[in-house]
């Protein structure tokens, strides 16, 4: 990782600017985000088991814009994957990447500076938009629900329930969350256990377009046998 702690940034005073202070399970500390999209990206990172570590606002660099002026820019996130590959990310709405209005010009200049810096320093770089973060109409709501589920539960207590759920699916095949809930002797453990299995692709459900509830259908995932 290039950075171990975030750069302290002032909160925007612009009307309508959103600011989120969140507890990160992966980092075991408070993390701050400066837009709805950055918050949604945070949820997607926390729920991605392939990402083992990250830092928000990790690095400030200086580079020339198209007018030759020196400008400072801060990356939105650095992530480290389980295969020891790290990337620097910029989080932007897709509307900021096209057109010639002031916001788009500023965003494209910022991205060009960041991309050139990463090329020179042999670091992977990615621009993530809402199209990368949201996969469907219910995805954000479900990510919120899933994250709060795992925040309120000690993962070490889920082992027996996870085994029972997998055994139940092996016996009956495709089923619903409601049927799993009714069959389990510890129903309060069912949703956190299902979230654990979902984010590890051990079971599948449509978390993108349907609200997670008792009627949600679940089935085998690619890593069911792990």
C-alpha positions as CSV (number, residue, x, y, z in Angstrom):
1,X,0.0,0.0,0.0
2,X,1.2,3.5,-0.8
3,X,-0.5,5.0,2.2
4,X,-1.6,3.6,5.6
5,X,-3.9,6.5,6.6
6,X,-6.1,9.0,4.8
7,X,-5.3,12.6,4.0
8,X,-7.4,14.9,6.2
9,X,-9.7,16.8,3.9
10,X,-12.2,19.6,4.8
11,X,-15.8,18.9,4.4
12,X,-17.4,20.7,1.5
13,X,-19.6,23.6,2.5
14,X,-21.5,23.5,-0.8
15,X,-25.3,23.2,-0.4
16,X,-26.4,19.7,-1.0
17,X,-23.0,18.1,-0.4
18,X,-23.3,14.9,1.6
19,X,-20.8,13.7,4.1
20,X,-20.7,10.2,5.6
21,X,-18.8,9.0,8.7
22,X,-18.8,5.2,8.8
23,X,-17.3,2.5,10.8
24,X,-15.2,0.2,8.6
25,X,-15.1,-3.5,9.6
26,X,-12.1,-4.1,7.3
27,X,-10.1,-1.2,8.8
28,X,-11.5,-1.3,12.3
29,X,-11.7,2.5,12.4
30,X,-13.8,5.4,11.3
31,X,-13.8,6.3,7.6
32,X,-15.2,9.5,6.0
33,X,-16.7,9.9,2.5
34,X,-17.7,13.1,0.7
35,X,-20.5,12.1,-1.6
36,X,-23.4,9.6,-2.0
37,X,-21.3,7.8,-4.7
38,X,-18.2,7.5,-2.5
39,X,-20.4,6.1,0.3
40,X,-21.9,3.5,-2.1
41,X,-18.4,2.6,-3.3
42,X,-17.4,2.1,0.4
43,X,-20.2,-0.4,0.8
44,X,-19.2,-2.3,-2.3
45,X,-15.6,-2.5,-1.1
46,X,-16.6,-3.6,2.4
47,X,-18.7,-6.4,0.9
48,X,-16.0,-7.6,-1.5
49,X,-14.0,-10.4,0.1
50,X,-11.3,-10.1,-2.6
51,X,-10.4,-6.7,-1.2
52,X,-8.5,-7.2,2.0
53,X,-7.5,-3.6,2.8
54,X,-8.2,-0.1,1.5
55,X,-7.5,3.6,2.4
56,X,-9.8,6.4,1.5
57,X,-8.2,9.7,0.2
58,X,-4.8,7.9,0.3
59,X,-2.5,10.2,-1.7
60,X,-2.2,13.7,-3.0
61,X,-0.2,14.4,-6.2
62,X,0.7,17.4,-8.3
63,X,0.6,17.5,-12.1
64,X,0.0,19.8,-15.1
65,X,-3.4,20.3,-16.5
66,X,-4.2,20.9,-20.2
67,X,-3.3,24.6,-19.7
68,X,0.1,23.8,-18.3
69,X,-0.8,24.9,-14.8
70,X,0.3,22.8,-11.8
71,X,-2.7,21.3,-10.0
72,X,-3.1,19.2,-6.9
73,X,-5.4,16.2,-6.8
74,X,-6.3,13.5,-4.3
75,X,-7.2,9.9,-5.2
76,X,-10.5,8.7,-3.7
77,X,-9.3,5.3,-2.7
78,X,-6.4,2.8,-2.8
79,X,-7.4,-0.9,-2.5
80,X,-5.3,-4.0,-1.9
81,X,-6.6,-7.3,-3.3
82,X,-6.0,-10.8,-1.7
83,X,-3.5,-11.5,-4.6
84,X,-1.4,-8.6,-3.4
85,X,-2.3,-6.3,-6.3
86,X,-3.2,-2.7,-5.4
87,X,-5.0,-0.1,-7.4
88,X,-5.7,3.6,-7.1
89,X,-9.3,4.7,-7.7
90,X,-11.2,7.8,-8.6
91,X,-14.9,7.8,-8.0
92,X,-17.0,9.9,-10.4
93,X,-20.5,10.1,-11.8
94,X,-20.5,9.2,-15.5
95,X,-22.1,12.6,-16.2
96,X,-18.8,14.2,-15.1
97,X,-16.9,12.3,-17.7
98,X,-18.6,13.8,-20.8
99,X,-19.5,17.2,-22.0
100,X,-17.7,20.5,-21.7
101,X,-19.2,22.1,-18.6
102,X,-17.0,23.3,-15.8
103,X,-17.5,20.1,-13.7
104,X,-16.7,17.8,-16.6
105,X,-13.6,19.8,-17.7
106,X,-12.3,19.7,-14.1
107,X,-13.0,16.0,-13.7
108,X,-11.4,15.0,-17.0
109,X,-8.3,17.1,-16.2
110,X,-8.1,15.5,-12.7
111,X,-8.3,12.0,-14.2
112,X,-5.7,12.8,-16.8
113,X,-3.2,13.9,-14.1
114,X,-3.9,10.8,-12.0
115,X,-3.7,8.4,-14.9
116,X,-0.4,9.9,-16.1
117,X,1.0,9.7,-12.6
118,X,0.0,6.0,-12.2
119,X,1.5,5.2,-15.6
120,X,4.8,6.7,-14.7
121,X,4.8,4.9,-11.3
122,X,3.6,1.6,-12.7
123,X,0.4,1.5,-10.5
124,X,-2.9,0.2,-11.7
125,X,-5.6,3.0,-12.0
126,X,-9.3,2.8,-12.3
127,X,-12.2,5.3,-12.6
128,X,-15.3,3.9,-11.0
129,X,-18.7,5.3,-11.8
130,X,-22.2,4.6,-10.7
131,X,-22.4,2.0,-13.5
132,X,-19.6,0.0,-11.9
133,X,-21.0,0.3,-8.3
134,X,-24.7,-0.1,-8.9
135,X,-25.8,-3.3,-10.7
136,X,-29.5,-2.7,-10.4
137,X,-32.3,-0.6,-8.8
138,X,-32.2,-2.4,-5.4
139,X,-28.4,-2.9,-5.2
140,X,-27.7,0.1,-3.0
141,X,-30.5,-0.7,-0.5
142,X,-29.4,-4.3,-0.3
143,X,-25.8,-3.3,0.2
144,X,-26.8,-1.1,3.1
145,X,-28.8,-4.0,4.6
146,X,-26.1,-6.5,4.1
147,X,-23.4,-4.3,5.6
148,X,-25.5,-3.6,8.7
149,X,-26.2,-7.3,9.0
150,X,-22.5,-8.2,9.2
151,X,-21.8,-5.1,11.4
152,X,-24.2,-6.3,14.1
153,X,-23.0,-9.9,14.2
154,X,-19.8,-11.6,15.3
155,X,-18.7,-13.7,12.3
156,X,-17.2,-16.3,14.6
157,X,-20.7,-17.2,15.8
158,X,-22.1,-18.0,12.3
159,X,-20.3,-21.2,11.6
160,X,-23.1,-23.6,12.7
161,X,-25.8,-21.7,11.0
162,X,-23.8,-21.5,7.8
163,X,-23.4,-25.2,7.8
164,X,-27.1,-25.8,8.4
165,X,-28.1,-23.4,5.5
166,X,-25.7,-25.1,3.1
167,X,-27.0,-28.6,4.2
168,X,-30.6,-27.4,3.7
169,X,-29.9,-26.1,0.2
170,X,-28.1,-29.4,-0.7
171,X,-31.3,-31.2,0.4
172,X,-34.0,-29.1,-1.2
173,X,-32.2,-27.3,-4.0
174,X,-33.4,-23.8,-5.0
175,X,-35.4,-22.3,-2.1
176,X,-36.4,-19.0,-0.5
177,X,-35.0,-17.1,2.4
178,X,-38.3,-17.6,4.2
179,X,-38.1,-21.4,3.9
180,X,-34.5,-21.3,5.3
181,X,-35.6,-19.0,8.1
182,X,-38.5,-21.3,9.1
183,X,-36.3,-24.4,9.1
184,X,-33.5,-23.0,11.2
185,X,-33.4,-23.4,15.0
186,X,-31.6,-20.0,15.3
187,X,-33.6,-17.7,13.0
188,X,-31.8,-14.6,14.2
189,X,-28.6,-16.0,12.7
190,X,-30.1,-16.7,9.3
191,X,-29.8,-13.3,7.6
192,X,-26.2,-12.6,8.7
193,X,-25.2,-16.1,7.6
194,X,-26.9,-15.6,4.3
195,X,-25.1,-12.4,3.8
196,X,-21.8,-14.1,4.6
197,X,-22.6,-16.8,1.9
198,X,-23.8,-14.2,-0.6
199,X,-20.7,-12.0,-0.6
200,X,-18.5,-15.0,-0.9
201,X,-20.5,-16.4,-3.9
202,X,-21.3,-19.6,-2.0
203,X,-25.0,-19.0,-2.7
204,X,-26.7,-16.7,-5.3
205,X,-29.7,-14.4,-5.1
206,X,-30.7,-11.4,-7.1
207,X,-29.4,-8.7,-4.8
208,X,-29.4,-6.2,-7.7
209,X,-33.0,-5.9,-8.7
210,X,-35.0,-7.3,-5.8
211,X,-35.2,-6.4,-2.2
212,X,-33.8,-9.1,0.1
213,X,-36.7,-10.5,2.0
214,X,-38.4,-13.8,2.9
215,X,-39.6,-14.3,-0.8
216,X,-36.1,-13.9,-2.2
217,X,-34.9,-17.1,-4.0
218,X,-31.5,-18.5,-3.3
219,X,-29.5,-21.3,-5.0
220,X,-26.0,-22.7,-5.3
221,X,-23.2,-20.2,-6.0
222,X,-19.9,-20.8,-7.8
223,X,-18.1,-21.4,-4.5
224,X,-20.7,-23.4,-2.7
225,X,-18.4,-26.3,-1.9
226,X,-15.7,-24.1,-0.3
